[in-house]
Amino acid sequence: MNTEQQLTKRAAIHYTLAAGIFSLYGGRVCPFLDTLSGGQAGLYALVTFSLMFVLRSLWIKTGDSIHCVTKNLAIFAVGAIGLSVWYNVFHNFPIESSFKVLLGIGSLGVLISLDLSLYSQILHYPKQIKVSELAGIQSYRHSLAFQMAGMVIFVVTLLTTILGMLMLKDVRWLAENIAVTGPDSAIASIVKEFAYVAVVLVAYTVSIMYQWLKLLRLLLVNQQQVLEEAAKGDLSVRVPVVQHGEMGTIAHYTNEMLIRLEQSYDEVNLTRDVAIVGLSALAESRDNETGAHILRTQEYVRALANRLKYREVFRDYLTDERIDLLYKSAPLHDIGKVGIPDAILLKPGKLTDEEFETMKTHALIGAESIATAEKQMGSSTFLSLAREIALTHHEKWNGSGYPAGLAGEEIPLSGRLMALADVYDALISKRVYKPAFSHEKAKTIILEGKGTHFDPQVVEAFLECENEFVDIARNYQDEEAMVA
């Protein structure tokens, strides 16, 4: 059931209940109504409120919530005037009785209209929204305190007026008819009428207050939920700014705060990403590798992670946020090469055993450099991953790698992913000491290293997305050393 159907259903219940209330009042409660039978009173009330509901269905359309109260009041006014004229013409009701009909239906109309208006606002109130949806939310900022105070004063005034007029009318009737009906019977009739009207009016008032508190709670809970989502890191949520005064103002400035936080967050992330690329390019500029190597390897890492995240063993670890951090951290894997002498780093031929030992220190140099940054910044998942990758991307599954000789799952997943990505890119790229290998040859070498050099599951993920590897290599070709 959609919101409009729910609103129509509640309106139907209200109109049916109002017809019953009016029928019971005219047939059983009113102490001086003797020109109508109970059946007649019930029939007239049923026909009147049925026609009113039909008019409402034709007049109040979907999305017409702003003018809903005014139109509901107009419908009740038409119904009250029509019924009072009917009574006056066909049953010779005096002016006082006709006025009583007008006041009774009009009072019900006011209370029902307020209830339906609040209920409509609750149904149509948007929950958390994203930035893209914010433009569709309109703002009508009226004071919530004044609305609440005004409604309370209005309802209290209405109750006091109706009950006061009822009391004066009944006292007058009692003075004129006490000799005929007897004091006990007359007083009992008046008390019954007074109690009936009071119960009906108080019940409607309680319903209105309940809807008002429900709406207020909805505003506060939604504000709380948006702030909770923002505290978790989702700065794209916004609080709908609607016609609720002070709450609308709070929502507006909450959104302003979130906008500024999001802008600052984006600026910090952009600065971080630019710094990473700059540092990585600096390290690569001293090597035989190229800047495109950075772009390719981080794309490879992301492709592998996106395959592994569907496996049960990696599902909790490889969240979308974690994969994004892996992608952003990957370019720093060889940052330690800045500490390797040029004579070794740029040597075109094969390194001696001593030179190779020096070359292997780049993993530890890079990890220590990033660890220094971690100490300055404090806890950082991003820097932690970058340090892991720099330190462990040359470790091998069988424990024969460096610098620590880690084996199997002792090697962090970030290092296992980068190990395959780094080797694959080195194989398919032209270097001064080797030609570029084809994808098939690189694939054969990687398969040979399954279970020895590489994590078997990472190799399986590579086979699942090897076409994606080929596309990445083609899209990020080197200018100086073309990818095969």
Secondary structure, 3 states (H helix, E strand, C coil): CCHHHHHHHHHHHHHHHHHHHHHHHHHHHCCCCCCCCHHHHHHHHHHHHHHHHHHHHHHCCCCCCCCHHHHHHHHHHHHHHHHHHHHHHHCCCCHHHHHHHHHHHHHHHHHHHHHHHHHHHHHHCCCCEEHHHHHHCCCCCCCHHHHHHHHHHHHHHHHHHHHHHHHHHHHHHHHHHHHHHCHHHHHHHHHHHHHHHHHHHHHHHHHHHHHHHHHHHHHHHHHHHHHHHHHCCCCCEECCCCCCHHHHHHHHHHHHHHHHHHHHHHHHHHHHHHHHHHHHHHHHHCCCCCHHHHHHHHHHHHHHHHHHCCCCCCCCCCCHHHHHHHHHHHHHHHHHHHHCCHHHHCCCCCCCHHHHHHHHHHHHHHHHHHHHHHHHHCCCHHHHHHHHHHHHCCCCCCCCCCCCCCCHHHCCHHHHHHHHHHHHHHHHCCECCECCCCHHHHHHHHHHCECCCECHHHHHHHHHCHHHHHHHHHHCCCCCCCCC
